[in-house]
Amino acid sequence: MILGRVIGTVVATRKDEKLAGKKLLVVRTLDPEAGEEESYSVAIDTVGAGVGETVICVSGSSARLATGMKDHPVDTAIVGIVDSVKLEKLAGTQKGPTKAKR
């Protein structure tokens, strides 16, 4: 699974017929400790996510297992909207608890 933030939308009037009526969102990958990364994905939304929300994405064959995506040409799907992320400090590490920014 991939942690990300929705940063935009994609509009494609011409696309595979199995994608008709599906919402496509631009997701930037998040590192829970370092923040936003430079990688982006276009993901199909299966949970009603919106711009600015932190989301959980799946990719590859897992994306096609998301609700309503069977036999669809999908590589990345948003399958959850994150309420919070909490990282615990491990013995011997210098970093303390952090929270992902929303």
A tleap script that builds the chain and sets N, CA, C and O, in Angstrom:
source leaprc.protein.ff14SB
mol = sequence {
  NMET ILE LEU GLY ARG VAL ILE GLY THR VAL
  VAL ALA THR ARG LYS ASP GLU LYS LEU ALA
  GLY LYS LYS LEU LEU VAL VAL ARG THR LEU
  ASP PRO GLU ALA GLY GLU GLU GLU SER TYR
  SER VAL ALA ILE ASP THR VAL GLY ALA GLY
  VAL GLY GLU THR VAL ILE CYS VAL SER GLY
  SER SER ALA ARG LEU ALA THR GLY MET LYS
  ASP HIE PRO VAL ASP THR ALA ILE VAL GLY
  ILE VAL ASP SER VAL LYS LEU GLU LYS LEU
  ALA GLY THR GLN LYS GLY PRO THR LYS ALA
  LYS CARG
}
set mol.1.N position { 0.838 -1.178 0.000 }
set mol.1.CA position { 0.000 0.000 0.000 }
set mol.1.C position { 0.884 1.242 0.000 }
set mol.1.O position { 2.028 1.213 0.453 }
set mol.2.N position { 0.338 2.308 -0.508 }
set mol.2.CA position { 1.067 3.550 -0.680 }
set mol.2.C position { 0.316 4.653 0.055 }
set mol.2.O position { -0.905 4.767 -0.060 }
set mol.3.N position { 1.052 5.462 0.811 }
set mol.3.CA position { 0.475 6.620 1.475 }
set mol.3.C position { 0.687 7.818 0.563 }
set mol.3.O position { 1.796 8.034 0.075 }
set mol.4.N position { -0.358 8.597 0.329 }
set mol.4.CA position { -0.226 9.735 -0.574 }
set mol.4.C position { -1.166 10.867 -0.225 }
set mol.4.O position { -2.016 10.739 0.657 }
set mol.5.N position { -1.003 11.983 -0.930 }
set mol.5.CA position { -1.891 13.128 -0.776 }
set mol.5.C position { -2.452 13.486 -2.143 }
set mol.5.O position { -1.713 13.579 -3.124 }
set mol.6.N position { -3.764 13.685 -2.201 }
set mol.6.CA position { -4.415 14.078 -3.449 }
set mol.6.C position { -4.082 15.538 -3.705 }
set mol.6.O position { -4.354 16.408 -2.877 }
set mol.7.N position { -3.481 15.796 -4.877 }
set mol.7.CA position { -3.072 17.172 -5.188 }
set mol.7.C position { -3.755 17.733 -6.430 }
set mol.7.O position { -3.524 18.886 -6.794 }
set mol.8.N position { -4.590 16.935 -7.082 }
set mol.8.CA position { -5.269 17.450 -8.266 }
set mol.8.C position { -6.189 16.423 -8.890 }
set mol.8.O position { -6.336 15.302 -8.404 }
set mol.9.N position { -6.799 16.840 -9.978 }
set mol.9.CA position { -7.723 15.980 -10.704 }
set mol.9.C position { -7.266 15.835 -12.151 }
set mol.9.O position { -6.489 16.644 -12.657 }
set mol.10.N position { -7.761 14.796 -12.803 }
set mol.10.CA position { -7.482 14.569 -14.220 }
set mol.10.C position { -8.820 14.466 -14.937 }
set mol.10.O position { -9.710 13.728 -14.515 }
set mol.11.N position { -8.949 15.217 -16.027 }
set mol.11.CA position { -10.146 15.135 -16.864 }
set mol.11.C position { -9.718 14.579 -18.212 }
set mol.11.O position { -8.835 15.127 -18.872 }
set mol.12.N position { -10.349 13.488 -18.610 }
set mol.12.CA position { -10.052 12.861 -19.899 }
set mol.12.C position { -11.380 12.520 -20.565 }
set mol.12.O position { -12.046 11.556 -20.188 }
set mol.13.N position { -11.755 13.313 -21.550 }
set mol.13.CA position { -13.049 13.072 -22.196 }
set mol.13.C position { -13.010 11.836 -23.084 }
set mol.13.O position { -14.042 11.207 -23.318 }
set mol.14.N position { -11.818 11.480 -23.584 }
set mol.14.CA position { -11.667 10.263 -24.399 }
set mol.14.C position { -10.812 9.286 -23.613 }
set mol.14.O position { -9.638 9.542 -23.347 }
set mol.15.N position { -11.410 8.169 -23.249 }
set mol.15.CA position { -10.703 7.156 -22.478 }
set mol.15.C position { -11.382 5.806 -22.680 }
set mol.15.O position { -12.450 5.729 -23.287 }
set mol.16.N position { -10.770 4.755 -22.178 }
set mol.16.CA position { -11.346 3.421 -22.246 }
set mol.16.C position { -12.761 3.459 -21.679 }
set mol.16.O position { -13.001 4.097 -20.653 }
set mol.17.N position { -13.687 2.789 -22.328 }
set mol.17.CA position { -15.088 2.839 -21.898 }
set mol.17.C position { -15.296 2.328 -20.475 }
set mol.17.O position { -16.262 2.717 -19.819 }
set mol.18.N position { -14.410 1.465 -19.990 }
set mol.18.CA position { -14.542 0.966 -18.616 }
set mol.18.C position { -14.169 2.023 -17.578 }
set mol.18.O position { -14.424 1.834 -16.389 }
set mol.19.N position { -13.573 3.126 -18.011 }
set mol.19.CA position { -13.231 4.223 -17.099 }
set mol.19.C position { -14.275 5.337 -17.118 }
set mol.19.O position { -14.167 6.302 -16.362 }
set mol.20.N position { -15.284 5.208 -17.977 }
set mol.20.CA position { -16.330 6.232 -18.060 }
set mol.20.C position { -17.017 6.385 -16.704 }
set mol.20.O position { -17.408 5.401 -16.076 }
set mol.21.N position { -17.157 7.632 -16.267 }
set mol.21.CA position { -17.827 7.916 -15.011 }
set mol.21.C position { -16.956 7.733 -13.777 }
set mol.21.O position { -17.433 7.913 -12.656 }
set mol.22.N position { -15.697 7.380 -13.959 }
set mol.22.CA position { -14.784 7.178 -12.824 }
set mol.22.C position { -13.980 8.444 -12.586 }
set mol.22.O position { -13.560 9.105 -13.536 }
set mol.23.N position { -13.764 8.788 -11.314 }
set mol.23.CA position { -12.997 9.978 -10.960 }
set mol.23.C position { -11.513 9.633 -10.911 }
set mol.23.O position { -11.111 8.680 -10.244 }
set mol.24.N position { -10.701 10.417 -11.625 }
set mol.24.CA position { -9.253 10.234 -11.652 }
set mol.24.C position { -8.602 11.375 -10.883 }
set mol.24.O position { -8.909 12.545 -11.109 }
set mol.25.N position { -7.694 11.021 -9.969 }
set mol.25.CA position { -7.036 12.011 -9.124 }
set mol.25.C position { -5.525 11.883 -9.222 }
set mol.25.O position { -4.997 10.786 -9.406 }
set mol.26.N position { -4.829 13.011 -9.097 }
set mol.26.CA position { -3.366 13.017 -9.059 }
set mol.26.C position { -2.965 12.873 -7.598 }
set mol.26.O position { -3.403 13.647 -6.748 }
set mol.27.N position { -2.122 11.871 -7.308 }
set mol.27.CA position { -1.691 11.594 -5.941 }
set mol.27.C position { -0.174 11.718 -5.863 }
set mol.27.O position { 0.550 11.129 -6.666 }
set mol.28.N position { 0.297 12.493 -4.886 }
set mol.28.CA position { 1.737 12.606 -4.620 }
set mol.28.C position { 2.065 11.663 -3.470 }
set mol.28.O position { 1.403 11.684 -2.432 }
set mol.29.N position { 3.085 10.841 -3.660 }
set mol.29.CA position { 3.504 9.886 -2.636 }
set mol.29.C position { 3.992 10.624 -1.393 }
set mol.29.O position { 4.641 11.666 -1.493 }
set mol.30.N position { 3.671 10.068 -0.210 }
set mol.30.CA position { 4.110 10.638 1.063 }
set mol.30.C position { 5.043 9.671 1.783 }
set mol.30.O position { 4.804 8.463 1.808 }
set mol.31.N position { 6.100 10.212 2.363 }
set mol.31.CA position { 6.943 9.486 3.303 }
set mol.31.C position { 6.481 9.986 4.667 }
set mol.31.O position { 6.575 11.186 4.922 }
set mol.32.N position { 5.988 9.124 5.555 }
set mol.32.CA position { 5.433 9.600 6.824 }
set mol.32.C position { 6.423 10.397 7.678 }
set mol.32.O position { 6.008 11.199 8.515 }
set mol.33.N position { 7.716 10.187 7.477 }
set mol.33.CA position { 8.709 10.923 8.257 }
set mol.33.C position { 9.201 12.179 7.547 }
set mol.33.O position { 9.407 13.212 8.183 }
set mol.34.N position { 9.388 12.094 6.242 }
set mol.34.CA position { 9.993 13.204 5.498 }
set mol.34.C position { 8.973 14.099 4.789 }
set mol.34.O position { 9.326 15.187 4.335 }
set mol.35.N position { 7.732 13.667 4.687 }
set mol.35.CA position { 6.715 14.469 4.006 }
set mol.35.C position { 6.545 14.053 2.556 }
set mol.35.O position { 6.783 12.899 2.198 }
set mol.36.N position { 6.134 14.997 1.729 }
set mol.36.CA position { 5.823 14.707 0.339 }
set mol.36.C position { 7.078 14.383 -0.451 }
set mol.36.O position { 8.128 14.997 -0.257 }
set mol.37.N position { 6.955 13.413 -1.340 }
set mol.37.CA position { 8.044 13.035 -2.233 }
set mol.37.C position { 7.765 13.621 -3.610 }
set mol.37.O position { 6.744 14.276 -3.822 }
set mol.38.N position { 8.670 13.384 -4.531 }
set mol.38.CA position { 8.530 13.943 -5.875 }
set mol.38.C position { 7.767 13.035 -6.835 }
set mol.38.O position { 7.532 13.427 -7.978 }
set mol.39.N position { 7.374 11.841 -6.409 }
set mol.39.CA position { 6.685 10.934 -7.327 }
set mol.39.C position { 5.173 11.176 -7.307 }
set mol.39.O position { 4.585 11.491 -6.273 }
set mol.40.N position { 4.574 11.017 -8.475 }
set mol.40.CA position { 3.155 11.237 -8.663 }
set mol.40.C position { 2.530 10.019 -9.319 }
set mol.40.O position { 3.212 9.249 -9.996 }
set mol.41.N position { 1.227 9.847 -9.116 }
set mol.41.CA position { 0.458 8.809 -9.796 }
set mol.41.C position { -0.899 9.386 -10.148 }
set mol.41.O position { -1.386 10.311 -9.497 }
set mol.42.N position { -1.495 8.834 -11.176 }
set mol.42.CA position { -2.905 9.087 -11.444 }
set mol.42.C position { -3.624 7.865 -10.912 }
set mol.42.O position { -3.335 6.741 -11.321 }
set mol.43.N position { -4.558 8.083 -10.002 }
set mol.43.CA position { -5.261 6.981 -9.349 }
set mol.43.C position { -6.759 7.104 -9.566 }
set mol.43.O position { -7.303 8.206 -9.630 }
set mol.44.N position { -7.408 5.972 -9.677 }
set mol.44.CA position { -8.859 5.966 -9.762 }
set mol.44.C position { -9.402 5.990 -8.336 }
set mol.44.O position { -8.914 5.263 -7.471 }
set mol.45.N position { -10.396 6.814 -8.095 }
set mol.45.CA position { -10.941 6.994 -6.748 }
set mol.45.C position { -12.093 6.025 -6.519 }
set mol.45.O position { -13.069 6.029 -7.269 }
set mol.46.N position { -11.982 5.190 -5.480 }
set mol.46.CA position { -13.057 4.250 -5.163 }
set mol.46.C position { -13.749 4.589 -3.845 }
set mol.46.O position { -14.665 3.879 -3.431 }
set mol.47.N position { -13.316 5.684 -3.170 }
set mol.47.CA position { -13.847 5.974 -1.839 }
set mol.47.C position { -14.353 7.407 -1.660 }
set mol.47.O position { -14.763 7.771 -0.558 }
set mol.48.N position { -14.336 8.215 -2.696 }
set mol.48.CA position { -14.825 9.590 -2.583 }
set mol.48.C position { -13.818 10.559 -2.010 }
set mol.48.O position { -14.192 11.486 -1.291 }
set mol.49.N position { -12.553 10.365 -2.312 }
set mol.49.CA position { -11.488 11.253 -1.823 }
set mol.49.C position { -11.530 12.585 -2.573 }
set mol.49.O position { -12.100 12.692 -3.659 }
set mol.50.N position { -10.911 13.593 -1.960 }
set mol.50.CA position { -10.859 14.905 -2.578 }
set mol.50.C position { -9.478 15.514 -2.460 }
set mol.50.O position { -8.614 14.997 -1.752 }
set mol.51.N position { -9.277 16.619 -3.161 }
set mol.51.CA position { -7.998 17.319 -3.163 }
set mol.51.C position { -7.640 17.728 -1.737 }
set mol.51.O position { -8.474 18.246 -0.994 }
set mol.52.N position { -6.375 17.482 -1.370 }
set mol.52.CA position { -5.869 17.829 -0.051 }
set mol.52.C position { -5.930 16.708 0.958 }
set mol.52.O position { -5.322 16.804 2.024 }
set mol.53.N position { -6.650 15.644 0.646 }
set mol.53.CA position { -6.775 14.547 1.608 }
set mol.53.C position { -5.604 13.580 1.507 }
set mol.53.O position { -5.049 13.354 0.432 }
set mol.54.N position { -5.242 13.014 2.659 }
set mol.54.CA position { -4.244 11.956 2.714 }
set mol.54.C position { -4.978 10.646 2.458 }
set mol.54.O position { -6.021 10.380 3.056 }
set mol.55.N position { -4.421 9.826 1.560 }
set mol.55.CA position { -5.112 8.617 1.126 }
set mol.55.C position { -4.188 7.400 1.141 }
set mol.55.O position { -2.964 7.522 1.173 }
set mol.56.N position { -4.814 6.229 1.116 }
set mol.56.CA position { -4.108 4.968 0.944 }
set mol.56.C position { -4.402 4.487 -0.467 }
set mol.56.O position { -5.558 4.416 -0.883 }
set mol.57.N position { -3.343 4.159 -1.197 }
set mol.57.CA position { -3.482 3.664 -2.565 }
set mol.57.C position { -2.905 2.253 -2.666 }
set mol.57.O position { -2.016 1.873 -1.904 }
set mol.58.N position { -3.419 1.503 -3.604 }
set mol.58.CA position { -2.832 0.218 -3.967 }
set mol.58.C position { -2.517 0.274 -5.446 }
set mol.58.O position { -3.152 1.011 -6.200 }
set mol.59.N position { -1.531 -0.509 -5.855 }
set mol.59.CA position { -1.153 -0.473 -7.270 }
set mol.59.C position { -1.003 -1.876 -7.819 }
set mol.59.O position { -1.002 -2.861 -7.080 }
set mol.60.N position { -0.876 -1.941 -9.138 }
set mol.60.CA position { -0.728 -3.223 -9.816 }
set mol.60.C position { -2.006 -4.048 -9.733 }
set mol.60.O position { -3.112 -3.511 -9.790 }
set mol.61.N position { -1.838 -5.360 -9.597 }
set mol.61.CA position { -3.005 -6.244 -9.575 }
set mol.61.C position { -3.915 -5.950 -8.385 }
set mol.61.O position { -5.119 -6.193 -8.463 }
set mol.62.N position { -3.369 -5.434 -7.291 }
set mol.62.CA position { -4.199 -5.078 -6.126 }
set mol.62.C position { -5.204 -3.987 -6.472 }
set mol.62.O position { -6.310 -3.977 -5.932 }
set mol.63.N position { -4.841 -3.076 -7.357 }
set mol.63.CA position { -5.754 -1.998 -7.748 }
set mol.63.C position { -6.988 -2.561 -8.438 }
set mol.63.O position { -8.085 -2.022 -8.288 }
set mol.64.N position { -6.818 -3.632 -9.187 }
set mol.64.CA position { -7.957 -4.230 -9.884 }
set mol.64.C position { -8.836 -5.052 -8.951 }
set mol.64.O position { -9.906 -5.509 -9.355 }
set mol.65.N position { -8.400 -5.246 -7.709 }
set mol.65.CA position { -9.220 -5.943 -6.713 }
set mol.65.C position { -10.085 -4.970 -5.911 }
set mol.65.O position { -10.950 -5.399 -5.148 }
set mol.66.N position { -9.858 -3.667 -6.077 }
set mol.66.CA position { -10.671 -2.664 -5.379 }
set mol.66.C position { -12.111 -2.759 -5.865 }
set mol.66.O position { -12.376 -3.231 -6.970 }
set mol.67.N position { -13.020 -2.312 -5.041 }
set mol.67.CA position { -14.448 -2.387 -5.352 }
set mol.67.C position { -14.771 -1.804 -6.721 }
set mol.67.O position { -14.448 -0.649 -6.999 }
set mol.68.N position { -15.395 -2.584 -7.560 }
set mol.68.CA position { -15.839 -2.124 -8.868 }
set mol.68.C position { -14.765 -2.016 -9.933 }
set mol.68.O position { -15.041 -1.506 -11.019 }
set mol.69.N position { -13.557 -2.473 -9.666 }
set mol.69.CA position { -12.460 -2.314 -10.625 }
set mol.69.C position { -12.089 -3.593 -11.354 }
set mol.69.O position { -11.176 -3.581 -12.180 }
set mol.70.N position { -12.775 -4.702 -11.071 }
set mol.70.CA position { -12.449 -5.965 -11.735 }
set mol.70.C position { -12.522 -5.799 -13.252 }
set mol.70.O position { -13.501 -5.282 -13.790 }
set mol.71.N position { -11.489 -6.237 -13.914 }
set mol.71.CA position { -11.397 -6.176 -15.379 }
set mol.71.C position { -11.342 -4.750 -15.933 }
set mol.71.O position { -11.688 -4.526 -17.092 }
set mol.72.N position { -10.910 -3.785 -15.116 }
set mol.72.CA position { -10.731 -2.411 -15.576 }
set mol.72.C position { -9.238 -2.148 -15.799 }
set mol.72.O position { -8.404 -2.740 -15.115 }
set mol.73.N position { -8.894 -1.274 -16.740 }
set mol.73.CA position { -7.479 -0.960 -17.002 }
set mol.73.C position { -6.935 0.032 -15.968 }
set mol.73.O position { -6.726 1.207 -16.267 }
set mol.74.N position { -6.709 -0.464 -14.752 }
set mol.74.CA position { -6.324 0.384 -13.629 }
set mol.74.C position { -5.005 -0.093 -13.062 }
set mol.74.O position { -4.810 -1.292 -12.860 }
set mol.75.N position { -4.088 0.844 -12.799 }
set mol.75.CA position { -2.816 0.493 -12.174 }
set mol.75.C position { -2.724 1.000 -10.739 }
set mol.75.O position { -2.013 0.407 -9.929 }
set mol.76.N position { -3.426 2.085 -10.404 }
set mol.76.CA position { -3.410 2.620 -9.043 }
set mol.76.C position { -4.836 2.999 -8.654 }
set mol.76.O position { -5.545 3.654 -9.418 }
set mol.77.N position { -5.251 2.576 -7.446 }
set mol.77.CA position { -6.588 2.885 -6.951 }
set mol.77.C position { -6.499 3.437 -5.533 }
set mol.77.O position { -5.727 2.944 -4.711 }
set mol.78.N position { -7.295 4.462 -5.256 }
set mol.78.CA position { -7.412 4.994 -3.900 }
set mol.78.C position { -8.440 4.128 -3.185 }
set mol.78.O position { -9.586 4.017 -3.620 }
set mol.79.N position { -8.011 3.508 -2.066 }
set mol.79.CA position { -8.887 2.580 -1.349 }
set mol.79.C position { -9.188 3.022 0.079 }
set mol.79.O position { -9.923 2.338 0.791 }
set mol.80.N position { -8.634 4.149 0.509 }
set mol.80.CA position { -8.910 4.624 1.854 }
set mol.80.C position { -8.548 6.084 2.022 }
set mol.80.O position { -7.643 6.592 1.359 }
set mol.81.N position { -9.264 6.759 2.918 }
set mol.81.CA position { -8.963 8.140 3.301 }
set mol.81.C position { -8.421 8.074 4.726 }
set mol.81.O position { -9.071 7.530 5.619 }
set mol.82.N position { -7.239 8.627 4.932 }
set mol.82.CA position { -6.526 8.517 6.207 }
set mol.82.C position { -7.011 9.582 7.188 }
set mol.82.O position { -7.109 10.760 6.845 }
set mol.83.N position { -7.313 9.150 8.412 }
set mol.83.CA position { -7.667 10.081 9.476 }
set mol.83.C position { -6.416 10.589 10.181 }
set mol.83.O position { -6.311 11.779 10.479 }
set mol.84.N position { -5.462 9.692 10.451 }
set mol.84.CA position { -4.221 10.107 11.094 }
set mol.84.C position { -3.154 9.042 10.890 }
set mol.84.O position { -3.453 7.882 10.610 }
set mol.85.N position { -1.904 9.462 11.038 }
set mol.85.CA position { -0.758 8.562 10.971 }
set mol.85.C position { 0.092 8.851 12.194 }
set mol.85.O position { 0.423 10.006 12.465 }
set mol.86.N position { 0.445 7.821 12.927 }
set mol.86.CA position { 1.277 8.001 14.107 }
set mol.86.C position { 2.428 7.018 14.037 }
set mol.86.O position { 2.219 5.809 13.945 }
set mol.87.N position { 3.645 7.541 14.080 }
set mol.87.CA position { 4.842 6.717 14.070 }
set mol.87.C position { 5.419 6.698 15.472 }
set mol.87.O position { 5.542 7.744 16.109 }
set mol.88.N position { 5.770 5.530 15.952 }
set mol.88.CA position { 6.337 5.397 17.291 }
set mol.88.C position { 7.849 5.386 17.222 }
set mol.88.O position { 8.433 4.822 16.297 }
set mol.89.N position { 8.483 6.014 18.204 }
set mol.89.CA position { 9.931 6.012 18.312 }
set mol.89.C position { 10.387 4.602 18.691 }
set mol.89.O position { 9.871 4.002 19.634 }
set mol.90.N position { 11.357 4.089 17.947 }
set mol.90.CA position { 11.903 2.769 18.224 }
set mol.90.C position { 13.176 2.911 19.033 }
set mol.90.O position { 13.894 3.899 18.880 }
set mol.91.N position { 13.470 1.952 19.885 }
set mol.91.CA position { 14.687 1.975 20.693 }
set mol.91.C position { 15.899 2.105 19.780 }
set mol.91.O position { 16.019 1.393 18.783 }
set mol.92.N position { 16.799 3.027 20.134 }
set mol.92.CA position { 18.019 3.211 19.349 }
set mol.92.C position { 17.880 4.170 18.190 }
set mol.92.O position { 18.847 4.385 17.460 }
set mol.93.N position { 16.703 4.759 17.992 }
set mol.93.CA position { 16.545 5.726 16.907 }
set mol.93.C position { 16.514 7.124 17.479 }
set mol.93.O position { 16.221 7.314 18.659 }
set mol.94.N position { 16.813 8.092 16.653 }
set mol.94.CA position { 16.865 9.486 17.082 }
set mol.94.C position { 15.533 10.200 16.874 }
set mol.94.O position { 15.290 11.245 17.477 }
set mol.95.N position { 14.670 9.643 16.026 }
set mol.95.CA position { 13.431 10.336 15.682 }
set mol.95.C position { 12.328 9.968 16.657 }
set mol.95.O position { 12.205 8.813 17.063 }
set mol.96.N position { 11.534 10.947 17.026 }
set mol.96.CA position { 10.414 10.734 17.904 }
set mol.96.C position { 9.130 10.541 17.123 }
set mol.96.O position { 9.155 10.448 15.896 }
set mol.97.N position { 7.999 10.480 17.829 }
set mol.97.CA position { 6.713 10.308 17.143 }
set mol.97.C position { 6.455 11.460 16.187 }
set mol.97.O position { 6.756 12.614 16.492 }
set mol.98.N position { 5.905 11.142 15.047 }
set mol.98.CA position { 5.527 12.169 14.080 }
set mol.98.C position { 4.134 11.889 13.579 }
set mol.98.O position { 3.633 10.771 13.700 }
set mol.99.N position { 3.506 12.903 13.015 }
set mol.99.CA position { 2.196 12.747 12.407 }
set mol.99.C position { 2.263 13.268 10.991 }
set mol.99.O position { 2.900 14.289 10.728 }
set mol.100.N position { 1.615 12.580 10.084 }
set mol.100.CA position { 1.545 13.055 8.706 }
set mol.100.C position { 0.693 14.317 8.682 }
set mol.100.O position { -0.336 14.392 9.354 }
set mol.101.N position { 1.122 15.302 7.912 }
set mol.101.CA position { 0.364 16.544 7.781 }
set mol.101.C position { -0.836 16.293 6.898 }
set mol.101.O position { -0.736 15.563 5.911 }
set mol.102.N position { -1.953 16.875 7.229 }
set mol.102.CA position { -3.155 16.718 6.418 }
set mol.102.C position { -3.338 17.929 5.555 }
set mol.102.O position { -4.299 18.002 4.789 }
savepdb mol mol.pdb
quit
